[in-house]
Amino acid sequence: MNDTLTDTTLTNTTLTTHTAADDTLTDHTADDTAADTAADRAPGDDAVDRILGQWARVRPDVDCSAMGVAGRISRASRLLEKGIKEYFTEHDLEPWEFDVLATLLRSTPDHQLCMSDLATAAMVSSAALTNRVDRLVVKGLVHREVSPSNRRMVLITLTGEGRAVADALLAGHMANEERLLAGLTGEDREQLSGLLRKLLTSLGDVGSC
């Protein structure tokens, strides 16, 4: 489980679809395009509604309803990532840096994980994690050592400074996410969270951490 959204891998259906839709409609006149845009938009509509409206006209034989879900998840992920990144940038930290620190902080009493478990928890490849740990070691936020009981195992431990940084930023991070989700009521969040949980488990995301 990620503590931010920076490593979430979602199909960028929306952007690809938007480009395809625009390419398909390039022969329209300016008046036609304006009419299309007005026809695609209704009170409460979002950008995905417009895209779906375009596809309904261009390829009415194809059911694009799945695009409404995948596209919105993709767009929401990008917007949330942007808002989260802005918060950490204000504190001279990358979101992925907080991810690693927070994963260590919450995972074990001694704030220590082996590289493979940390990679799984942070949802990144071992190669990517090695690079990230290198940078955090230089900053003095984590410590890396070979396990005394298994020389093939590398242990990553949160330093005192790393714990202080993670602790200091956690409350602000949560406040920022509350701000980003302010458009949803508590009931909305519960319903959305349940649906997303159902989707993630159906896609095999049942991580160990």
NUVO-816346 format. One record per atom (N, C-alpha, C): residue in one letter; y, x, z; atom name; residue number from 1. Coordinates in steps of 0.05 Angstrom, whole numbers, plus 5000, padded with zeros to 4 digits. Example, Ala and Ser with C-alpha at 12.3 -4.5 7.8 and 13.67 -1.06 7.14 Angstrom:
# NUVO-816346
A:4886:5264:5156:N:1
A:4910:5246:5156:CA:1
A:4934:5264:5156:C:1
S:4955:5257:5142:N:2
S:4979:5273:5143:CA:2
S:5001:5258:5157:C:2
# end
This chain:
# NUVO-816346
M:4976:5017:5000:N:1
M:5000:5000:5000:CA:1
M:5025:5017:5000:C:1
N:5043:5012:4982:N:2
N:5068:5027:4981:CA:2
N:5089:5015:5000:C:2
D:5105:5033:5013:N:3
D:5126:5023:5030:CA:3
D:5152:5018:5014:C:3
T:5153:5028:4989:N:4
T:5173:5020:4970:CA:4
T:5157:5013:4945:C:4
L:5172:5005:4924:N:5
L:5158:4996:4899:CA:5
L:5157:5017:4877:C:5
T:5163:5041:4884:N:6
T:5167:5061:4863:CA:6
T:5142:5068:4847:C:6
D:5119:5064:4858:N:7
D:5095:5072:4843:CA:7
D:5079:5048:4833:C:7
T:5090:5025:4835:N:8
T:5077:5001:4825:CA:8
T:5074:5003:4795:C:8
T:5050:5000:4784:N:9
T:5046:5001:4755:CA:9
T:5042:4973:4744:C:9
L:5062:4963:4730:N:10
L:5060:4936:4718:CA:10
L:5064:4938:4688:C:10
T:5050:4920:4674:N:11
T:5054:4920:4645:CA:11
T:5082:4911:4638:C:11
N:5095:4927:4622:N:12
N:5123:4920:4615:CA:12
N:5124:4900:4592:C:12
T:5111:4877:4597:N:13
T:5109:4857:4576:CA:13
T:5136:4847:4567:C:13
T:5154:4844:4586:N:14
T:5179:4832:4580:CA:14
T:5195:4848:4560:C:14
L:5198:4874:4565:N:15
L:5215:4891:4548:CA:15
L:5203:4893:4520:C:15
T:5177:4896:4519:N:16
T:5164:4898:4493:CA:16
T:5167:4872:4478:C:16
T:5163:4850:4492:N:17
T:5165:4824:4480:CA:17
T:5193:4818:4470:C:17
H:5213:4826:4487:N:18
H:5240:4821:4479:CA:18
H:5247:4835:4453:C:18
T:5238:4860:4451:N:19
T:5243:4875:4427:CA:19
T:5230:4862:4403:C:19
A:5204:4854:4407:N:20
A:5190:4841:4385:CA:20
A:5203:4815:4377:C:20
A:5212:4800:4396:N:21
A:5226:4775:4390:CA:21
A:5251:4780:4375:C:21
D:5267:4799:4384:N:22
D:5291:4806:4370:CA:22
D:5286:4815:4341:C:22
D:5265:4832:4337:N:23
D:5259:4841:4310:CA:23
D:5251:4818:4293:C:23
T:5236:4799:4304:N:24
T:5227:4776:4288:CA:24
T:5250:4759:4280:C:24
L:5271:4758:4296:N:25
L:5293:4739:4290:CA:25
L:5317:4753:4276:C:25
T:5313:4777:4266:N:26
T:5336:4791:4255:CA:26
T:5347:4779:4229:C:26
D:5333:4762:4216:N:27
D:5343:4750:4191:CA:27
D:5360:4726:4196:C:27
H:5363:4717:4221:N:28
H:5380:4694:4228:CA:28
H:5410:4702:4224:C:28
T:5426:4683:4216:N:29
T:5455:4687:4215:CA:29
T:5466:4687:4243:C:29
A:5491:4695:4245:N:30
A:5504:4695:4272:CA:30
A:5505:4667:4284:C:30
D:5511:4647:4267:N:31
D:5511:4619:4277:CA:31
D:5484:4611:4286:C:31
D:5463:4618:4271:N:32
D:5436:4611:4279:CA:32
D:5429:4624:4305:C:32
T:5436:4649:4309:N:33
T:5430:4664:4333:CA:33
T:5444:4650:4357:C:33
A:5469:4643:4354:N:34
A:5484:4629:4375:CA:34
A:5470:4603:4382:C:34
A:5461:4589:4362:N:35
A:5448:4563:4366:CA:35
A:5421:4567:4380:C:35
D:5407:4589:4372:N:36
D:5381:4595:4385:CA:36
D:5385:4601:4414:C:36
T:5406:4617:4421:N:37
T:5411:4625:4448:CA:37
T:5417:4600:4465:C:37
A:5433:4582:4455:N:38
A:5441:4558:4469:CA:38
A:5416:4540:4473:C:38
A:5400:4539:4452:N:39
A:5376:4522:4453:CA:39
A:5356:4533:4473:C:39
D:5355:4560:4475:N:40
D:5336:4573:4494:CA:40
D:5344:4570:4523:C:40
R:5369:4565:4528:N:41
R:5379:4567:4555:CA:41
R:5384:4539:4566:C:41
A:5377:4535:4591:N:42
A:5382:4510:4605:CA:42
A:5390:4518:4634:C:42
P:5403:4500:4649:N:43
P:5411:4507:4676:CA:43
P:5387:4517:4692:C:43
G:5390:4540:4705:N:44
G:5368:4551:4720:CA:44
G:5350:4569:4705:C:44
D:5353:4571:4679:N:45
D:5336:4588:4662:CA:45
D:5342:4618:4668:C:45
D:5322:4635:4665:N:46
D:5326:4664:4667:CA:46
D:5321:4676:4639:C:46
A:5321:4703:4638:N:47
A:5318:4717:4613:CA:47
A:5290:4712:4601:C:47
V:5270:4708:4618:N:48
V:5243:4704:4607:CA:48
V:5241:4676:4594:C:48
D:5256:4657:4604:N:49
D:5256:4630:4591:CA:49
D:5266:4632:4562:C:49
R:5286:4649:4558:N:50
R:5297:4652:4531:CA:50
R:5276:4665:4513:C:50
I:5262:4685:4523:N:51
I:5242:4698:4507:CA:51
I:5219:4679:4500:C:51
L:5211:4664:4520:N:52
L:5189:4644:4515:CA:52
L:5198:4623:4495:C:52
G:5223:4615:4496:N:53
G:5233:4596:4477:CA:53
G:5233:4607:4448:C:53
Q:5239:4633:4446:N:54
Q:5238:4646:4419:CA:54
Q:5210:4646:4409:C:54
W:5191:4654:4426:N:55
W:5163:4655:4417:CA:55
W:5152:4628:4410:C:55
A:5161:4607:4424:N:56
A:5152:4580:4419:CA:56
A:5159:4571:4391:C:56
R:5182:4581:4381:N:57
R:5191:4575:4353:CA:57
R:5177:4593:4333:C:57
V:5176:4619:4339:N:58
V:5165:4638:4320:CA:58
V:5135:4636:4317:C:58
R:5121:4633:4340:N:59
R:5091:4631:4340:CA:59
R:5082:4608:4357:C:59
P:5087:4584:4349:N:60
P:5079:4560:4365:CA:60
P:5049:4558:4368:C:60
D:5034:4573:4353:N:61
D:5005:4572:4354:CA:61
D:4993:4589:4377:C:61
V:5010:4606:4389:N:62
V:5001:4624:4410:CA:62
V:5011:4615:4437:C:62
D:4993:4612:4456:N:63
D:5001:4604:4484:CA:63
D:5012:4629:4498:C:63
C:5038:4630:4502:N:64
C:5051:4653:4515:CA:64
C:5057:4648:4544:C:64
S:5045:4628:4556:N:65
S:5052:4621:4584:CA:65
S:5046:4644:4604:C:65
A:5026:4661:4598:N:66
A:5020:4683:4616:CA:66
A:5043:4703:4616:C:66
M:5058:4704:4594:N:67
M:5081:4722:4593:CA:67
M:5102:4714:4613:C:67
G:5103:4688:4619:N:68
G:5122:4679:4639:CA:68
G:5118:4691:4666:C:68
V:5092:4695:4673:N:69
V:5085:4707:4699:CA:69
V:5088:4737:4698:C:69
A:5074:4750:4678:N:70
A:5074:4779:4677:CA:70
A:5102:4790:4672:C:70
G:5117:4776:4655:N:71
G:5145:4785:4649:CA:71
G:5163:4783:4673:C:71
R:5160:4762:4688:N:72
R:5178:4759:4711:CA:72
R:5170:4779:4733:C:72
I:5145:4784:4737:N:73
I:5136:4804:4757:CA:73
I:5147:4832:4749:C:73
S:5145:4838:4723:N:74
S:5155:4864:4713:CA:74
S:5185:4866:4717:C:74
R:5200:4846:4710:N:75
R:5230:4847:4712:CA:75
R:5238:4848:4742:C:75
A:5225:4832:4758:N:76
A:5231:4832:4787:CA:76
A:5225:4859:4799:C:76
S:5203:4871:4791:N:77
S:5196:4898:4801:CA:77
S:5218:4918:4794:C:77
R:5227:4918:4770:N:78
R:5248:4937:4761:CA:78
R:5274:4933:4777:C:78
L:5281:4908:4781:N:79
L:5306:4902:4795:CA:79
L:5304:4909:4825:C:79
L:5281:4904:4837:N:80
L:5276:4911:4864:CA:80
L:5276:4942:4867:C:80
E:5263:4955:4849:N:81
E:5262:4984:4850:CA:81
E:5290:4996:4848:C:81
K:5307:4984:4831:N:82
K:5334:4994:4829:CA:82
K:5350:4991:4855:C:82
G:5347:4967:4868:N:83
G:5360:4962:4893:CA:83
G:5350:4981:4915:C:83
I:5324:4986:4915:N:84
I:5313:5004:4935:CA:84
I:5322:5033:4931:C:84
K:5322:5041:4906:N:85
K:5330:5069:4900:CA:85
K:5359:5073:4908:C:85
E:5376:5054:4903:N:86
E:5404:5057:4910:CA:86
E:5407:5061:4940:C:86
Y:5391:5048:4957:N:87
Y:5393:5051:4986:CA:87
Y:5386:5080:4993:C:87
F:5363:5090:4983:N:88
F:5354:5117:4991:CA:88
F:5372:5138:4979:C:88
T:5384:5134:4956:N:89
T:5402:5153:4944:CA:89
T:5426:5157:4963:C:89
E:5435:5136:4976:N:90
E:5457:5138:4995:CA:90
E:5450:5157:5018:C:90
H:5424:5161:5023:N:91
H:5415:5178:5045:CA:91
H:5402:5204:5035:C:91
D:5408:5211:5010:N:92
D:5398:5236:4998:CA:92
D:5368:5238:4999:C:92
L:5355:5216:4993:N:93
L:5326:5215:4993:CA:93
L:5316:5199:4969:C:93
E:5294:5208:4958:N:94
E:5282:5192:4937:CA:94
E:5263:5171:4949:C:94
P:5260:5148:4936:N:95
P:5241:5128:4947:CA:95
P:5213:5138:4951:C:95
W:5203:5155:4933:N:96
W:5176:5166:4935:CA:96
W:5174:5184:4960:C:96
E:5196:5197:4967:N:97
E:5195:5214:4991:CA:97
E:5192:5197:5016:C:97
F:5206:5175:5017:N:98
F:5203:5156:5039:CA:98
F:5174:5145:5039:C:98
D:5164:5139:5016:N:99
D:5136:5128:5014:CA:99
D:5116:5147:5028:C:99
V:5118:5173:5022:N:100
V:5099:5192:5034:CA:100
V:5104:5193:5064:C:100
L:5129:5196:5072:N:101
L:5135:5198:5101:CA:101
L:5126:5172:5116:C:101
A:5132:5149:5104:N:102
A:5125:5124:5117:CA:102
A:5094:5120:5119:C:102
T:5081:5129:5098:N:103
T:5051:5127:5097:CA:103
T:5039:5143:5120:C:103
L:5049:5167:5124:N:104
L:5040:5184:5146:CA:104
L:5047:5172:5173:C:104
L:5071:5161:5175:N:105
L:5081:5150:5200:CA:105
L:5064:5127:5209:C:105
R:5056:5110:5191:N:106
R:5042:5085:5198:CA:106
R:5011:5087:5198:C:106
S:5000:5109:5187:N:107
S:4971:5109:5182:CA:107
S:4954:5118:5205:C:107
T:4962:5138:5220:N:108
T:4945:5149:5242:CA:108
T:4963:5156:5265:C:108
P:4952:5157:5289:N:109
P:4967:5164:5313:CA:109
P:4980:5192:5311:C:109
D:4965:5210:5298:N:110
D:4976:5238:5296:CA:110
D:4992:5242:5270:C:110
H:4996:5220:5255:N:111
H:5012:5221:5230:CA:111
H:5002:5242:5211:C:111
Q:4975:5242:5207:N:112
Q:4962:5262:5191:CA:112
Q:4942:5249:5173:C:112
L:4941:5257:5147:N:113
L:4921:5248:5128:CA:113
L:4913:5271:5110:C:113
C:4888:5269:5101:N:114
C:4880:5289:5081:CA:114
C:4892:5281:5054:C:114
M:4894:5299:5035:N:115
M:4907:5294:5010:CA:115
M:4895:5270:4995:C:115
S:4869:5268:4995:N:116
S:4857:5246:4980:CA:116
S:4864:5219:4992:C:116
D:4863:5217:5018:N:117
D:4870:5191:5031:CA:117
D:4900:5185:5027:C:117
L:4917:5205:5028:N:118
L:4945:5201:5024:CA:118
L:4951:5192:4996:C:118
A:4937:5204:4977:N:119
A:4941:5196:4949:CA:119
A:4933:5167:4945:C:119
T:4911:5158:4957:N:120
T:4902:5131:4955:CA:120
T:4922:5112:4968:C:120
A:4932:5119:4991:N:121
A:4951:5102:5006:CA:121
A:4977:5100:4991:C:121
A:4986:5122:4979:N:122
A:5012:5123:4965:CA:122
A:5009:5113:4936:C:122
M:4985:5108:4927:N:123
M:4980:5098:4900:CA:123
M:4990:5117:4878:C:123
V:4985:5143:4881:N:124
V:4992:5163:4861:CA:124
V:4969:5181:4856:C:124
S:4969:5196:4834:N:125
S:4948:5214:4828:CA:125
S:4950:5239:4846:C:125
S:4927:5253:4848:N:126
S:4927:5277:4865:CA:126
S:4947:5298:4855:C:126
A:4949:5300:4828:N:127
A:4968:5320:4817:CA:127
A:4997:5313:4824:C:127
A:5003:5287:4821:N:128
A:5030:5278:4828:CA:128
A:5036:5282:4858:C:128
L:5016:5276:4874:N:129
L:5020:5279:4903:CA:129
L:5024:5309:4911:C:129
T:5009:5327:4898:N:130
T:5013:5355:4904:CA:130
T:5041:5364:4899:C:130
N:5053:5355:4877:N:131
N:5081:5362:4871:CA:131
N:5100:5350:4892:C:131
R:5094:5326:4900:N:132
R:5112:5313:4920:CA:132
R:5110:5326:4947:C:132
V:5085:5333:4955:N:133
V:5081:5346:4981:CA:133
V:5095:5373:4980:C:133
D:5093:5388:4958:N:134
D:5107:5414:4956:CA:134
D:5137:5411:4962:C:134
R:5149:5390:4951:N:135
R:5178:5386:4955:CA:135
R:5184:5378:4984:C:135
L:5167:5362:4996:N:136
L:5171:5354:5023:CA:136
L:5167:5377:5043:C:136
V:5148:5395:5036:N:137
V:5144:5419:5053:CA:137
V:5169:5436:5053:C:137
V:5180:5440:5029:N:138
V:5205:5456:5027:CA:138
V:5227:5444:5044:C:138
K:5228:5418:5045:N:139
K:5249:5404:5061:CA:139
K:5243:5404:5091:C:139
G:5219:5413:5098:N:140
G:5211:5413:5126:CA:140
G:5203:5386:5137:C:140
L:5196:5367:5119:N:141
L:5190:5340:5128:CA:141
L:5160:5336:5132:C:141
V:5143:5352:5120:N:142
V:5114:5351:5124:CA:142
V:5104:5379:5126:C:142
H:5080:5381:5139:N:143
H:5066:5407:5142:CA:143
H:5039:5405:5128:C:143
R:5032:5426:5113:N:144
R:5006:5426:5099:CA:144
R:4989:5448:5110:C:144
E:4963:5442:5115:N:145
E:4945:5462:5125:CA:145
E:4916:5455:5116:C:145
V:4899:5476:5116:N:146
V:4871:5472:5109:CA:146
V:4857:5462:5134:C:146
S:4840:5442:5132:N:147
S:4825:5432:5155:CA:147
S:4808:5453:5167:C:147
P:4809:5457:5193:N:148
P:4792:5477:5207:CA:148
P:4762:5470:5205:C:148
S:4756:5444:5201:N:149
S:4728:5436:5200:CA:149
S:4717:5434:5172:C:149
N:4734:5435:5152:N:150
N:4725:5433:5124:CA:150
N:4746:5447:5107:C:150
R:4739:5471:5098:N:151
R:4758:5488:5084:CA:151
R:4766:5476:5057:C:151
R:4752:5457:5047:N:152
R:4758:5444:5022:CA:152
R:4778:5421:5025:C:152
M:4784:5414:5050:N:153
M:4802:5392:5056:CA:153
M:4829:5401:5064:C:153
V:4850:5390:5051:N:154
V:4878:5397:5058:CA:154
V:4890:5374:5073:C:154
L:4901:5381:5096:N:155
L:4913:5360:5114:CA:155
L:4943:5361:5112:C:155
I:4955:5338:5110:N:156
I:4984:5335:5109:CA:156
I:4993:5321:5135:C:156
T:5012:5333:5149:N:157
T:5021:5323:5175:CA:157
T:5051:5319:5174:C:157
L:5060:5297:5185:N:158
L:5089:5292:5188:CA:158
L:5101:5311:5209:C:158
T:5122:5325:5202:N:159
T:5136:5342:5221:CA:159
T:5154:5325:5239:C:159
G:5164:5337:5260:N:160
G:5183:5322:5277:CA:160
G:5207:5313:5261:C:160
E:5217:5330:5244:N:161
E:5240:5322:5228:CA:161
E:5233:5300:5208:C:161
G:5209:5302:5197:N:162
G:5200:5281:5179:CA:162
G:5198:5254:5192:C:162
R:5187:5254:5217:N:163
R:5185:5229:5232:CA:163
R:5213:5218:5238:C:163
A:5231:5235:5246:N:164
A:5258:5227:5252:CA:164
A:5272:5214:5228:C:164
V:5268:5225:5205:N:165
V:5280:5215:5180:CA:165
V:5268:5187:5174:C:165
A:5241:5185:5175:N:166
A:5228:5159:5169:CA:166
A:5236:5138:5189:C:166
D:5237:5145:5214:N:167
D:5245:5126:5235:CA:167
D:5274:5117:5231:C:167
A:5291:5135:5224:N:168
A:5319:5129:5221:CA:168
A:5325:5110:5198:C:168
L:5309:5113:5176:N:169
L:5314:5098:5152:CA:169
L:5299:5072:5151:C:169
L:5279:5068:5168:N:170
L:5262:5044:5165:CA:170
L:5278:5018:5169:C:170
A:5294:5017:5190:N:171
A:5309:4992:5196:CA:171
A:5328:4985:5173:C:171
G:5342:5006:5162:N:172
G:5360:5001:5140:CA:172
G:5345:4993:5115:C:172
H:5322:5005:5110:N:173
H:5305:4998:5087:CA:173
H:5297:4968:5089:C:173
M:5289:4960:5113:N:174
M:5281:4931:5116:CA:174
M:5305:4913:5112:C:174
A:5328:4921:5122:N:175
A:5352:4905:5119:CA:175
A:5360:4903:5089:C:175
N:5356:4924:5074:N:176
N:5362:4924:5046:CA:176
N:5343:4906:5031:C:176
E:5317:4906:5038:N:177
E:5298:4888:5025:CA:177
E:5304:4859:5032:C:177
E:5313:4854:5057:N:178
E:5321:4827:5064:CA:178
E:5344:4818:5046:C:178
R:5363:4836:5040:N:179
R:5385:4829:5023:CA:179
R:5375:4823:4994:C:179
L:5356:4839:4985:N:180
L:5346:4836:4958:CA:180
L:5331:4809:4955:C:180
L:5319:4800:4977:N:181
L:5304:4775:4976:CA:181
L:5319:4751:4987:C:181
A:5345:4754:4990:N:182
A:5362:4733:5001:CA:182
A:5361:4707:4985:C:182
G:5354:4708:4960:N:183
G:5353:4684:4943:CA:183
G:5329:4667:4949:C:183
L:5311:4676:4966:N:184
L:5286:4661:4973:CA:184
L:5287:4652:5002:C:184
T:5279:4627:5007:N:185
T:5277:4618:5034:CA:185
T:5252:4629:5047:C:185
G:5249:4626:5073:N:186
G:5225:4635:5086:CA:186
G:5200:4622:5075:C:186
E:5202:4597:5068:N:187
E:5179:4582:5056:CA:187
E:5173:4594:5029:C:187
D:5194:4599:5013:N:188
D:5190:4611:4987:CA:188
D:5175:4638:4989:C:188
R:5183:4654:5008:N:189
R:5171:4680:5011:CA:189
R:5141:4678:5018:C:189
E:5135:4660:5036:N:190
E:5107:4656:5044:CA:190
E:5090:4648:5020:C:190
Q:5101:4629:5004:N:191
Q:5086:4619:4981:CA:191
Q:5083:4641:4960:C:191
L:5105:4656:4955:N:192
L:5104:4677:4935:CA:192
L:5086:4699:4944:C:192
S:5087:4707:4970:N:193
S:5070:4728:4980:CA:193
S:5041:4721:4977:C:193
G:5034:4696:4983:N:194
G:5007:4687:4980:CA:194
G:4997:4688:4951:C:194
L:5014:4679:4933:N:195
L:5006:4680:4905:CA:195
L:5003:4708:4895:C:195
L:5021:4726:4903:N:196
L:5019:4754:4894:CA:196
L:4995:4767:4906:C:196
R:4988:4760:4931:N:197
R:4964:4771:4944:CA:197
R:4939:4763:4928:C:197
K:4939:4737:4920:N:198
K:4916:4727:4904:CA:198
K:4914:4742:4877:C:198
L:4937:4746:4865:N:199
L:4937:4761:4839:CA:199
L:4928:4789:4843:C:199
L:4938:4803:4863:N:200
L:4931:4831:4867:CA:200
L:4901:4834:4873:C:200
T:4890:4817:4890:N:201
T:4861:4819:4896:CA:201
T:4845:4813:4871:C:201
S:4854:4795:4855:N:202
S:4839:4789:4830:CA:202
S:4840:4812:4811:C:202
L:4861:4829:4813:N:203
L:4863:4853:4796:CA:203
L:4850:4878:4808:C:203
G:4838:4874:4832:N:204
G:4823:4896:4845:CA:204
G:4839:4912:4864:C:204
D:4864:4904:4870:N:205
D:4880:4919:4889:CA:205
D:4875:4911:4917:C:205
V:4854:4923:4929:N:206
V:4846:4917:4956:CA:206
V:4847:4943:4973:C:206
G:4866:4959:4968:N:207
G:4868:4986:4980:CA:207
G:4859:4989:5008:C:207
S:4853:5013:5016:N:208
S:4843:5018:5043:CA:208
S:4865:5021:5063:C:208
C:4890:5024:5054:N:209
C:4912:5029:5073:CA:209
C:4934:5008:5069:C:209
# end
